[in-house]
Amino acid sequence: MVFALGGYEALAELSRGAVDVVVTDMRMPGMDGAQLLAQVKTVSPSTARLVLSGHAEKEAILRALPVAHQFLSKPCGGGTLLAALRRTCGVQTALAHDGLRRVVGGLGALPSPPRIYELLTEVANRPGSAVADLAKVVESDPSMSTKVLQLVNSSYFGRCERVTSIPRAVSHLGVALLKGLALTSEVFGALVGRPVHGFSLEAIQRRSFLAARIARRLPGESNLAEEAATAALVHSIGSIVIALAMPDEYEAMVRATEAGRERHLAEVESVGATHAAVGAYLMGVWGLPFSIVESVAFHQSPGNVCGGSYEVLAAVHVATKLAESESACLDLRFLEQAGFAAHLDRWRSIAHEEVVAEQKAC
């Protein structure tokens, strides 16, 4: 560990060698925490960035959103800080790939269509509108959903339990902060660049929303339904990151799949990691609940998970596969070992209902 008395000293230390994590206070003389982390993002994009902030610094929090991976509220106990560091470094170790870390670290923003702010404003001003109406707007965009979950689960909000439901997250954040997030172009503005062959943000969003609707219904009356829907909604975030940060590699992957190569193999060969790993890495560093990170990481290969509860992962695996194609190959061995084989016919029927409903809506 290295300790620096201020932002300028921290940058000087960073120039001397690689750093895994930077933890900074928001309020510092000369250079505040948001300004420091913006510099860290530029000079060392693979470094995880944590900021400590007081509850009276809401304006500063919005400035830090594009550059901070996690937020910790002051006063911050040693145990809280240690847990955040362990979680962050643990994800970095589990997904240890220098190219992957540089891709995610260098991209502090994910694209959201400009329509999100307009829709939030319209719904908020509508007489009789409720939290559920705002939640539907947020859920229509995977990157907005991810950032909302990142913020509401930060220790800045002082929650004792993890929030995995978008409606609950929306109710905690409130309309003003939601609109502030949508207006922060560095976070949600679509990054300008050349068109990328085979990449369509609209198609990814449409498929992710369909998968979320399917996943929400699969656990039945279980309290894990919203958690499964959230994980399904953001399962393709990694594809967006790769397309924006590594367009040439993304196009090479698309060409390989068009030639008959399996997608996960083409991703590893062209990018160095699958879109599932990229998405899981990003959300793990952001501090999203482990069940969501795990479901995103293994939604294509659930059989690689050892131990623990499989309900959310099984729902996400089935929902994301069937949202892509009703004839998609499922990991039947995993579903049988996890005890869900008997549910498969009912799950396929649910997926078919949602696919038909989406086709009619279009």
Helices and strands as residue ranges (DSSP letters): H 7-14, E 21-25, H 33-43, E 48-53, H 58-64, E 70-73, H 78-94, H 98-106, H 115-124, H 131-139, H 142-152, G 155-157, H 166-173, H 175-183, H 185-188, H 201-217, H 225-233, H 237-245, H 247-258, H 263-270, H 275-286, H 290-297, G 302-304, H 311-324, H 332-337, G 341-343, H 344-361
